[in-house]
Amino acid sequence: MKGFFKNVLANIVAIVILCFVFFFFFIIMIAFGSMSSSESVSVKKNSVLTINLKTDIIDSPTEEKQDIFNIKNKNTNILIYDAIEAIHKAKSDDNIKGISIEVDHLNAGITHIDDLRSAIEDFKKSGKFVYAYGNGVSQASYYLGSVADQYYLNPSGGIELKGLATEVTFFKNFAEKYGIGIEVIRHGKYKAAVEPFLRNEISPENKEQLSTLLNDIWANTSSKIAASRKMSSEDFKTAVDSLYGMIPDLTLKYKLADKLIQKTEYDDIIRKKLNLSEKDKLNKISLHKYVDSFKDKDSDSEKIAVLYASGSINNGDEYNEIYSEKYVKYIKELQDDKNIKAVVLRINSPGGSANASDEILFELQQLKKKKPLIVSFGDYAASGGYYIAMAADKIYSEPNTLTGSVGVFGVLPYFKDIANKNGIRSDIVATNANSAFYSSLQGLTPYGVNMMTKSVEGTYKRFVYFVTQNRKKTFEQIDNVGGGRVWSGTSAKNIGLVDELGTLQDAVKFAAQKANLKSYSVDSYPKALNAFEKFFGNMDEDEISARVIKNKIGKANYEILEQLTDEKLKSEVKMEMPYKVSIK
């Protein structure tokens, strides 16, 4: 028996030591990665700037995470602002002779691809070459790659070119089947965030807005691809409708690709373009390494701050996404920093908490009294995301930005039927008439419904009021284009919800002009976390659980589960857009 306990103790000690060694090794690896990424990068002569599979384009530093459940992912995140600056610098860099686009599955937002394409179009004016190569190419990757002078495809590859579609999932029957009641209060017939809980099919209003939105985006996207490939709109539509991109030989016949070759042959074409012999090394520099070669080297004391607001809007003090307490601190810091002469608020948000959005808007209004405040929209600036933009001196939107969604809703689920079916009931003891106006078993009382309706209506009127003040329009004009409806950036410009169509770079330039700056540097807020902060910041129990589930059931299934179980849905009045659009 003594030997048994001795062996058990020895095993426990061994496990503890092993865990300590593993943890120490992991920390060393993080530190090593941080040091290696901070080393200076030199650009060799005859280099080719390469956009490859290891590049993920993100909008904000808050989107970066050290994912302990996906350590195989070696992709490097690059801010879209830095990626565009890199392409602009490469245009006049004598060491960069061309661009090679080598990505099959591009991880980037739709407006990011728009901006990358425009920057590469501008790069081509230098006379330098742009080539692209693909294997099994996603629609998003082809949208970017089609900008190239020549597009090469693997002989056994294909292009997923199919147009845009969306699928709306409904939970009404599911909720009724399992005895889940859902009390919904909304303003706006287009406020489709709550439709999955109310209906079993898409409403005519939602179908109308989605159809308009998708057609706006696809018209903009498809026209650019067709123009780059020198195809008529009719021929391009035929190729898309017929899925010709899936068959390599048909990609040649219908001008979607220029030649079917292997990757080695593609590299030889670039080598020949650079007048290199077979023995000469082909110097490819990735986009993220090229960014490292120039980033953070500006020394101007006068600065433009880019405040990134990416993700859903919530109450609280977290780093990732948009948490009101954290953003109030950021805004006050920018307001008090004398070196910051103007602020660009970059919004990439579908909205969220009405209360948190209101807090952030107020602080931005105070900031605007002291410094120019310019707003730039990314992929989304809807509901609460649009609301916080109402402090702006000027609003820039991308053509494909999902914009507007001026609407409000509240959702309160309750479980009376399922509880009764399983022998569960409750009695309520209260001190006042409406102490229990809502409970998870009983739902809302009639008076509670009345007051929640007034709350939603009051929030909507407040929303529209701020829009009327910023856009200089009447309540009726905004109400006519509001009601929860989402518009493309192009349509938003036409109806006056934004001022200009332009990029983040355009917004920064205007901010400098507004602040009378000829020389300046650009600072990002919030500051990016280092590797240690990213890793330990994701050690939260709920976050770990969510990631385990997401990895187990897949991202698409997890998003459906999230809609059914999101605690934030029943906590407050919401300004939020119900869906996302991406090119896949």
C-alpha positions as CSV (number, residue, x, y, z in Angstrom):
1,M,0.0,0.0,0.0
2,K,2.9,2.4,0.8
3,G,4.3,1.7,-2.6
4,F,1.0,2.4,-4.3
5,F,0.7,5.9,-2.6
6,K,4.3,6.5,-3.5
7,N,3.6,5.8,-7.2
8,V,0.4,7.9,-7.2
9,L,2.3,10.8,-5.6
10,A,5.2,10.5,-8.1
11,N,2.7,10.5,-11.0
12,I,1.0,13.6,-9.6
13,V,4.3,15.4,-9.2
14,A,5.4,14.4,-12.7
15,I,2.1,15.7,-14.2
16,V,2.5,19.1,-12.3
17,I,6.1,19.4,-13.5
18,L,5.1,18.5,-17.1
19,C,2.3,21.1,-17.0
20,F,4.8,23.7,-15.7
21,V,7.3,22.9,-18.4
22,F,4.7,23.0,-21.1
23,F,3.3,26.3,-19.8
24,F,6.9,27.8,-19.5
25,F,7.7,26.5,-23.0
26,F,4.5,28.1,-24.4
27,I,5.3,31.5,-22.8
28,I,8.9,31.3,-24.2
29,M,7.4,30.6,-27.7
30,I,5.1,33.6,-27.4
31,A,8.0,35.8,-26.3
32,F,10.2,34.5,-29.1
33,G,7.4,35.2,-31.6
34,S,7.0,38.7,-30.3
35,M,10.7,39.4,-30.6
36,S,11.0,38.0,-34.0
37,S,8.1,40.0,-35.3
38,S,9.6,43.2,-34.0
39,E,12.9,42.7,-35.9
40,S,13.5,45.2,-38.7
41,V,12.8,44.0,-42.2
42,S,14.9,45.0,-45.2
43,V,13.5,45.0,-48.7
44,K,15.9,43.4,-51.3
45,K,16.3,44.5,-54.9
46,N,14.0,42.9,-57.5
47,S,11.4,42.0,-54.9
48,V,7.8,41.0,-55.5
49,L,5.2,42.1,-53.0
50,T,3.1,39.0,-52.3
51,I,-0.4,38.7,-51.0
52,N,-0.6,35.0,-49.9
53,L,-2.6,32.5,-48.0
54,K,-0.9,33.5,-44.7
55,T,-2.4,37.0,-44.8
56,D,-5.6,37.9,-42.9
57,I,-6.9,41.4,-43.4
58,I,-8.6,42.9,-40.3
59,D,-10.2,46.2,-39.5
60,S,-9.1,46.9,-35.9
61,P,-6.5,45.8,-33.4
62,T,-9.3,44.5,-31.2
63,E,-10.0,41.8,-33.7
64,E,-6.6,40.1,-33.0
65,K,-6.7,37.1,-30.7
66,Q,-4.2,34.6,-29.5
67,D,-6.3,31.5,-30.1
68,I,-5.0,28.6,-27.9
69,F,-7.5,26.3,-29.6
70,N,-6.1,26.9,-33.1
71,I,-2.4,27.0,-32.7
72,K,-2.0,25.5,-36.2
73,N,-3.2,28.8,-37.7
74,K,0.0,30.7,-38.6
75,N,-1.7,33.5,-40.5
76,T,-0.6,37.0,-39.8
77,N,-3.2,39.7,-39.2
78,I,-2.8,43.1,-41.0
79,L,-4.9,46.2,-40.5
80,I,-6.5,47.2,-43.7
81,Y,-5.1,50.7,-43.3
82,D,-1.5,49.3,-43.1
83,A,-2.2,47.0,-46.1
84,I,-3.3,49.9,-48.3
85,E,-0.4,52.0,-47.1
86,A,2.0,49.2,-48.1
87,I,0.6,49.0,-51.6
88,H,0.8,52.8,-52.0
89,K,4.5,52.8,-50.8
90,A,5.3,49.8,-53.1
91,K,4.2,51.9,-56.1
92,S,7.2,54.2,-55.7
93,D,9.6,51.7,-54.1
94,D,12.4,50.9,-56.6
95,N,13.0,47.6,-54.9
96,I,9.4,46.4,-55.5
97,K,9.0,45.3,-59.2
98,G,5.5,43.9,-59.0
99,I,2.7,42.3,-57.0
100,S,1.8,38.6,-56.9
101,I,-1.6,37.6,-55.6
102,E,-1.5,34.0,-54.5
103,V,-4.5,33.4,-52.3
104,D,-7.3,30.9,-52.7
105,H,-9.3,31.7,-49.6
106,L,-9.0,35.4,-48.6
107,N,-10.0,36.2,-45.1
108,A,-11.1,39.9,-45.5
109,G,-14.2,41.9,-45.4
110,I,-16.0,43.0,-48.6
111,T,-15.0,46.6,-48.2
112,H,-11.4,45.5,-47.5
113,I,-11.2,43.7,-50.8
114,D,-12.7,46.8,-52.5
115,D,-9.9,49.0,-51.0
116,L,-7.2,46.5,-51.9
117,R,-8.4,46.3,-55.4
118,S,-8.5,50.1,-55.8
119,A,-5.0,50.3,-54.3
120,I,-3.7,47.7,-56.7
121,E,-5.4,49.5,-59.7
122,D,-3.5,52.6,-58.6
123,F,-0.3,50.6,-58.3
124,K,-0.6,49.4,-61.9
125,K,-0.3,53.0,-63.0
126,S,3.4,52.8,-62.1
127,G,3.9,50.4,-65.0
128,K,4.9,47.5,-62.6
129,F,3.3,44.1,-63.2
130,V,0.5,42.5,-61.2
131,Y,0.0,38.7,-61.6
132,A,-2.3,36.3,-59.8
133,Y,-2.3,32.5,-59.3
134,G,-5.0,30.2,-57.9
135,N,-5.9,26.6,-57.2
136,G,-9.3,26.2,-55.8
137,V,-10.3,29.9,-55.6
138,S,-13.1,31.3,-53.5
139,Q,-15.3,34.1,-54.9
140,A,-13.7,36.7,-52.6
141,S,-10.2,35.7,-53.6
142,Y,-11.1,35.9,-57.3
143,Y,-12.7,39.3,-56.8
144,L,-9.3,40.5,-55.6
145,G,-7.2,38.4,-58.1
146,S,-9.2,39.5,-61.1
147,V,-7.5,42.9,-60.9
148,A,-4.3,41.4,-62.1
149,D,-2.8,41.9,-65.6
150,Q,-2.7,38.1,-66.0
151,Y,-4.7,35.5,-64.0
152,Y,-3.2,32.0,-63.9
153,L,-5.0,28.9,-62.7
154,N,-3.9,25.4,-61.8
155,P,-4.9,22.8,-64.5
156,S,-6.9,20.9,-61.9
157,G,-8.2,24.0,-60.1
158,G,-11.4,26.0,-60.2
159,I,-13.0,29.4,-59.4
160,E,-16.1,29.6,-57.2
161,L,-17.9,32.3,-59.1
162,K,-21.6,32.2,-58.4
163,G,-23.0,35.6,-57.3
164,L,-24.4,36.5,-53.9
165,A,-27.2,34.8,-51.8
166,T,-28.4,34.9,-48.2
167,E,-30.2,32.4,-46.1
168,V,-32.4,33.5,-43.2
169,T,-33.0,30.9,-40.4
170,F,-36.3,31.0,-38.5
171,F,-37.0,29.7,-35.0
172,K,-40.7,30.3,-34.5
173,N,-41.8,26.6,-34.9
174,F,-38.8,25.4,-32.8
175,A,-39.7,27.8,-30.0
176,E,-43.4,26.7,-30.1
177,K,-42.5,23.0,-30.3
178,Y,-40.4,23.2,-27.1
179,G,-42.6,25.6,-25.2
180,I,-40.4,28.7,-25.4
181,G,-42.3,32.0,-25.5
182,I,-40.7,35.1,-27.1
183,E,-42.0,38.6,-26.5
184,V,-40.9,40.9,-29.3
185,I,-41.2,44.7,-29.4
186,R,-39.8,46.6,-32.3
187,H,-40.1,49.8,-34.3
188,G,-39.7,49.6,-38.0
189,K,-41.1,47.1,-40.5
190,Y,-37.6,46.5,-41.8
191,K,-36.1,45.7,-38.4
192,A,-35.5,42.1,-39.4
193,A,-33.4,41.1,-36.3
194,V,-36.5,39.8,-34.6
195,E,-38.1,38.1,-37.6
196,P,-36.6,34.6,-36.9
197,F,-38.6,34.6,-33.6
198,L,-41.9,35.9,-35.1
199,R,-42.3,34.2,-38.5
200,N,-41.7,31.0,-40.4
201,E,-40.9,32.7,-43.6
202,I,-39.2,35.9,-44.8
203,S,-41.4,39.0,-44.8
204,P,-41.9,40.9,-48.0
205,E,-40.2,44.0,-46.5
206,N,-37.1,42.0,-45.5
207,K,-37.0,40.2,-48.8
208,E,-37.2,43.6,-50.6
209,Q,-34.4,45.1,-48.5
210,L,-32.1,42.1,-48.8
211,S,-32.7,41.8,-52.6
212,T,-31.9,45.5,-53.0
213,L,-28.8,45.2,-50.8
214,L,-27.4,42.1,-52.5
215,N,-28.1,43.5,-56.0
216,D,-26.4,46.8,-55.1
217,I,-23.3,45.0,-53.8
218,W,-23.2,42.5,-56.7
219,A,-23.6,45.2,-59.3
220,N,-20.6,47.0,-57.9
221,T,-18.5,43.8,-57.5
222,S,-19.4,42.1,-60.8
223,S,-18.9,45.2,-62.9
224,K,-15.3,45.5,-61.5
225,I,-14.5,41.9,-62.3
226,A,-16.0,42.1,-65.8
227,A,-14.1,45.3,-66.5
228,S,-10.7,43.8,-65.3
229,R,-11.3,40.6,-67.3
230,K,-12.4,42.6,-70.4
231,M,-15.7,40.8,-70.6
232,S,-19.1,42.2,-71.5
233,S,-21.7,42.3,-68.7
234,E,-23.8,39.7,-70.6
235,D,-20.9,37.3,-71.1
236,F,-19.9,37.7,-67.4
237,K,-23.5,37.0,-66.2
238,T,-23.6,33.9,-68.4
239,A,-20.3,32.6,-66.9
240,V,-21.6,33.2,-63.4
241,D,-25.1,31.8,-63.9
242,S,-23.6,28.7,-65.5
243,L,-20.8,28.1,-62.9
244,Y,-18.2,28.0,-65.7
245,G,-15.5,28.8,-63.2
246,M,-15.7,25.3,-61.7
247,I,-14.3,23.8,-64.9
248,P,-10.7,24.7,-65.7
249,D,-11.1,24.5,-69.5
250,L,-14.2,26.7,-69.4
251,T,-12.4,29.4,-67.3
252,L,-10.1,29.8,-70.4
253,K,-12.9,29.7,-72.9
254,Y,-14.9,32.3,-71.1
255,K,-11.9,34.5,-70.2
256,L,-12.0,34.0,-66.4
257,A,-8.4,32.9,-66.5
258,D,-5.5,33.4,-69.0
259,K,-3.6,30.2,-68.7
260,L,-3.6,26.8,-66.9
261,I,-0.2,26.2,-65.4
262,Q,1.5,24.7,-62.3
263,K,2.7,27.0,-59.5
264,T,6.4,26.3,-60.4
265,E,5.7,27.5,-64.0
266,Y,4.0,30.6,-62.5
267,D,7.1,31.4,-60.5
268,D,9.2,30.9,-63.7
269,I,7.0,33.5,-65.5
270,I,7.7,36.0,-62.7
271,R,11.4,35.1,-62.8
272,K,11.5,35.8,-66.5
273,K,9.7,39.1,-66.0
274,L,12.5,40.1,-63.6
275,N,15.2,39.0,-66.0
276,L,16.4,36.4,-63.5
277,S,18.2,33.2,-64.4
278,E,17.1,29.8,-63.1
279,K,19.8,30.0,-60.4
280,D,18.8,33.4,-59.2
281,K,16.6,33.5,-56.1
282,L,13.1,34.9,-56.5
283,N,12.7,37.4,-53.8
284,K,9.1,37.5,-52.6
285,I,8.2,39.7,-49.6
286,S,4.9,39.1,-48.0
287,L,2.5,41.9,-47.3
288,H,2.9,41.7,-43.6
289,K,6.7,41.8,-43.7
290,Y,6.6,44.7,-46.1
291,V,4.4,46.5,-43.6
292,D,6.9,45.8,-40.9
293,S,9.6,47.5,-43.0
294,F,8.0,50.9,-42.6
295,K,5.4,50.8,-39.9
296,D,5.8,53.0,-36.8
297,K,8.7,55.0,-38.3
298,D,6.9,58.3,-38.5
299,S,8.1,60.9,-36.1
300,D,5.8,63.8,-36.5
301,S,4.6,65.2,-33.2
302,E,1.3,66.3,-34.7
303,K,-0.9,63.3,-35.0
304,I,-4.2,62.0,-36.5
305,A,-5.8,59.3,-34.3
306,V,-7.8,56.5,-35.8
307,L,-10.1,55.2,-33.2
308,Y,-11.3,51.7,-34.3
309,A,-14.8,50.7,-33.2
310,S,-15.2,47.1,-34.4
311,G,-17.7,44.5,-33.3
312,S,-21.0,44.6,-31.4
313,I,-21.6,47.4,-28.9
314,N,-22.0,46.4,-25.3
315,N,-21.9,47.8,-21.7
316,G,-18.8,47.0,-19.9
317,D,-15.0,47.3,-19.9
318,E,-13.6,44.6,-22.2
319,Y,-11.0,45.0,-24.9
320,N,-12.4,43.0,-27.8
321,E,-15.4,44.5,-29.6
322,I,-16.9,47.8,-28.4
323,Y,-17.5,48.2,-24.7
324,S,-18.8,51.6,-23.6
325,E,-16.7,52.0,-20.4
326,K,-13.5,51.2,-22.4
327,Y,-14.5,53.5,-25.3
328,V,-15.4,56.4,-23.0
329,K,-11.8,56.2,-21.6
330,Y,-10.3,56.1,-25.1
331,I,-12.3,59.1,-26.2
332,K,-11.4,61.2,-23.2
333,E,-7.7,60.4,-23.7
334,L,-7.9,61.5,-27.3
335,Q,-9.8,64.7,-26.2
336,D,-7.0,65.6,-23.7
337,D,-4.0,64.6,-25.8
338,K,-2.6,67.9,-27.2
339,N,-0.6,66.0,-29.9
340,I,-3.8,64.6,-31.4
341,K,-5.1,67.3,-33.7
342,A,-8.0,65.3,-35.2
343,V,-9.7,62.0,-34.8
344,V,-11.0,59.5,-37.4
345,L,-13.6,57.1,-36.0
346,R,-13.5,53.9,-38.0
347,I,-16.8,52.0,-37.5
348,N,-17.2,48.4,-38.4
349,S,-20.2,47.4,-36.3
350,P,-23.7,46.0,-36.7
351,G,-24.7,47.8,-33.5
352,G,-25.8,46.4,-30.1
353,S,-26.9,47.9,-26.8
354,A,-28.9,51.2,-27.2
355,N,-27.7,52.4,-23.8
356,A,-24.0,51.7,-24.6
357,S,-24.4,53.4,-28.0
358,D,-25.8,56.5,-26.4
359,E,-23.0,56.7,-23.9
360,I,-20.4,56.5,-26.6
361,L,-22.2,59.1,-28.8
362,F,-22.3,61.6,-26.0
363,E,-18.6,61.4,-25.4
364,L,-17.9,61.7,-29.1
365,Q,-20.0,64.8,-29.2
366,Q,-17.8,66.3,-26.4
367,L,-14.7,65.3,-28.4
368,K,-16.1,67.0,-31.5
369,K,-16.3,70.4,-29.6
370,K,-12.5,70.3,-29.3
371,K,-11.2,68.6,-32.4
372,P,-12.3,67.6,-35.9
373,L,-14.1,64.2,-35.8
374,I,-14.4,62.4,-39.1
375,V,-16.1,59.0,-39.5
376,S,-15.2,56.2,-41.8
377,F,-17.4,53.1,-42.3
378,G,-16.0,49.6,-42.9
379,D,-18.1,46.5,-43.7
380,Y,-20.9,47.5,-41.3
381,A,-22.2,50.7,-39.8
382,A,-25.7,49.8,-38.9
383,S,-28.1,50.5,-36.0
384,G,-25.9,51.4,-33.0
385,G,-22.9,51.5,-35.3
386,Y,-24.7,54.2,-37.4
387,Y,-26.0,55.9,-34.2
388,I,-22.5,56.6,-32.8
389,A,-21.5,58.2,-36.1
390,M,-23.9,61.0,-35.5
391,A,-21.3,63.1,-33.8
392,A,-19.2,63.4,-37.0
393,D,-18.2,66.5,-38.9
394,K,-18.2,64.3,-42.0
395,I,-19.1,60.6,-42.8
396,Y,-17.3,58.5,-45.4
397,S,-18.8,55.2,-46.4
398,E,-17.5,52.4,-48.7
399,P,-19.8,51.6,-51.6
400,N,-20.5,48.1,-50.2
401,T,-20.9,49.1,-46.5
402,L,-24.1,47.9,-44.9
403,T,-25.4,51.2,-43.7
404,G,-28.3,52.7,-41.7
405,S,-30.7,50.3,-40.1
406,V,-32.3,53.2,-38.1
407,G,-34.5,51.0,-35.9
408,V,-34.9,49.6,-32.3
409,F,-36.1,46.4,-30.8
410,G,-36.4,44.4,-27.6
411,V,-36.6,40.6,-27.3
412,L,-37.6,38.8,-24.0
413,P,-37.8,35.0,-24.1
414,Y,-39.8,33.1,-21.4
415,F,-40.4,29.4,-20.7
416,K,-43.9,29.1,-19.2
417,D,-45.2,26.4,-21.6
418,I,-42.2,24.1,-21.4
419,A,-42.1,24.6,-17.6
420,N,-45.8,23.6,-17.2
421,K,-45.3,20.6,-19.4
422,N,-42.6,19.4,-17.1
423,G,-44.4,20.1,-13.8
424,I,-42.8,23.4,-13.0
425,R,-44.8,26.4,-11.9
426,S,-44.0,29.5,-9.9
427,D,-45.7,31.9,-7.5
428,I,-44.7,35.5,-7.2
429,V,-44.5,37.6,-4.0
430,A,-43.8,41.3,-4.6
431,T,-43.8,44.7,-2.9
432,N,-45.1,46.8,-5.8
433,A,-47.6,46.5,-8.6
434,N,-44.9,45.8,-11.2
435,S,-42.0,44.4,-9.3
436,A,-42.3,41.3,-11.4
437,F,-43.3,42.8,-14.8
438,Y,-41.1,40.2,-16.4
439,S,-40.0,36.8,-15.3
440,S,-38.4,33.9,-17.2
441,L,-41.4,31.7,-16.4
442,Q,-44.3,34.1,-16.7
443,G,-43.0,36.5,-19.4
444,L,-44.1,40.1,-19.6
445,T,-47.2,41.4,-17.9
446,P,-49.6,43.4,-20.1
447,Y,-48.4,46.6,-18.4
448,G,-44.8,45.5,-18.9
449,V,-45.5,45.1,-22.7
450,N,-47.0,48.7,-22.7
451,M,-44.0,50.2,-20.9
452,M,-41.4,48.2,-23.1
453,T,-43.2,49.5,-26.2
454,K,-43.0,53.0,-24.9
455,S,-39.3,52.4,-24.2
456,V,-38.6,51.1,-27.7
457,E,-40.6,54.0,-29.3
458,G,-38.8,56.6,-27.1
459,T,-35.4,55.1,-28.1
460,Y,-36.3,55.2,-31.7
461,K,-37.4,58.8,-31.6
462,R,-34.1,59.7,-29.8
463,F,-32.2,57.8,-32.6
464,V,-34.0,59.6,-35.3
465,Y,-33.5,63.0,-33.6
466,F,-29.7,62.6,-33.6
467,V,-29.8,61.5,-37.2
468,T,-31.9,64.6,-38.2
469,Q,-29.4,66.9,-36.4
470,N,-26.4,65.4,-38.1
471,R,-27.9,64.8,-41.6
472,K,-29.8,68.1,-41.5
473,K,-33.1,66.4,-42.4
474,T,-36.6,66.3,-41.0
475,F,-38.0,63.5,-38.8
476,E,-40.3,62.4,-41.7
477,Q,-37.4,62.2,-44.1
478,I,-35.3,60.0,-41.8
479,D,-38.3,57.9,-40.8
480,N,-39.0,57.2,-44.5
481,V,-35.5,55.7,-45.0
482,G,-35.3,54.3,-41.5
483,G,-37.7,51.8,-39.9
484,G,-34.7,49.4,-39.5
485,R,-33.9,49.3,-43.2
486,V,-30.3,48.5,-44.2
487,W,-28.8,50.2,-47.3
488,S,-25.6,49.8,-49.3
489,G,-23.1,52.7,-49.0
490,T,-23.9,53.7,-52.5
491,S,-27.6,54.0,-51.7
492,A,-26.9,55.6,-48.4
493,K,-25.0,58.3,-50.2
494,N,-27.9,58.9,-52.6
495,I,-30.5,59.3,-49.8
496,G,-28.2,61.4,-47.6
497,L,-27.3,59.1,-44.8
498,V,-23.6,59.6,-45.5
499,D,-21.6,62.5,-47.0
500,E,-19.0,60.8,-49.3
501,L,-18.0,57.4,-50.7
502,G,-14.4,56.8,-49.7
503,T,-11.8,54.8,-47.9
504,L,-10.3,55.1,-44.4
505,Q,-7.3,56.8,-46.1
506,D,-9.7,59.4,-47.6
507,A,-11.1,60.1,-44.2
508,V,-7.6,60.5,-42.7
509,K,-6.6,62.9,-45.4
510,F,-9.8,65.0,-44.9
511,A,-9.2,65.0,-41.1
512,A,-5.7,66.4,-41.7
513,Q,-7.1,69.0,-44.0
514,K,-9.8,69.9,-41.4
515,A,-7.0,70.3,-38.8
516,N,-4.8,72.3,-41.2
517,L,-2.0,69.7,-41.0
518,K,0.6,69.4,-43.8
519,S,2.8,66.9,-41.9
520,Y,1.5,64.3,-39.5
521,S,1.7,60.7,-38.3
522,V,-1.2,58.3,-37.8
523,D,-1.8,56.6,-34.4
524,S,-4.2,53.7,-33.9
525,Y,-6.5,53.4,-30.8
526,P,-7.0,51.2,-29.0
527,K,-3.3,50.1,-29.0
528,A,-2.7,46.5,-30.2
529,L,-2.1,44.1,-27.4
530,N,1.2,42.2,-27.1
531,A,1.3,38.4,-27.4
532,F,1.2,37.9,-23.6
533,E,-1.9,40.2,-23.2
534,K,-3.7,38.5,-26.1
535,F,-3.1,35.0,-24.7
536,F,-4.0,35.8,-21.1
537,G,-6.9,38.1,-22.2
538,N,-8.5,35.0,-23.7
539,M,-8.3,32.9,-20.6
540,D,-11.9,33.9,-19.5
541,E,-14.0,30.8,-18.7
542,D,-16.9,31.8,-20.9
543,E,-14.6,32.7,-23.8
544,I,-12.8,29.3,-23.6
545,S,-16.1,27.4,-23.4
546,A,-17.4,29.3,-26.5
547,R,-14.3,28.5,-28.5
548,V,-14.4,24.8,-27.6
549,I,-18.1,24.6,-28.7
550,K,-17.4,26.7,-31.9
551,N,-14.4,24.4,-32.9
552,K,-16.6,21.3,-32.2
553,I,-19.8,22.2,-34.1
554,G,-18.4,24.7,-36.7
555,K,-18.7,28.4,-37.0
556,A,-22.0,28.4,-39.0
557,N,-23.8,26.2,-36.5
558,Y,-22.4,28.1,-33.6
559,E,-23.9,31.4,-35.0
560,I,-27.3,29.8,-35.0
561,L,-26.9,28.5,-31.4
562,E,-25.8,32.0,-30.4
563,Q,-29.0,33.6,-31.8
564,L,-31.0,31.2,-29.5
565,T,-29.0,31.5,-26.4
566,D,-27.6,35.1,-26.4
567,E,-28.2,36.6,-22.9
568,K,-27.8,40.1,-24.3
569,L,-31.0,39.7,-26.3
570,K,-33.2,39.8,-23.3
571,S,-31.3,42.3,-21.2
572,E,-32.1,45.6,-22.8
573,V,-33.4,47.6,-25.8
574,K,-31.2,46.9,-28.8
575,M,-30.0,48.8,-31.9
576,E,-28.6,46.0,-33.9
577,M,-28.5,44.6,-37.4
578,P,-29.4,40.9,-37.7
579,Y,-27.1,39.7,-40.5
580,K,-23.8,40.0,-42.2
581,V,-23.0,40.0,-45.9
582,S,-19.7,38.6,-47.2
583,I,-18.4,37.4,-50.5
584,K,-17.6,33.7,-50.3
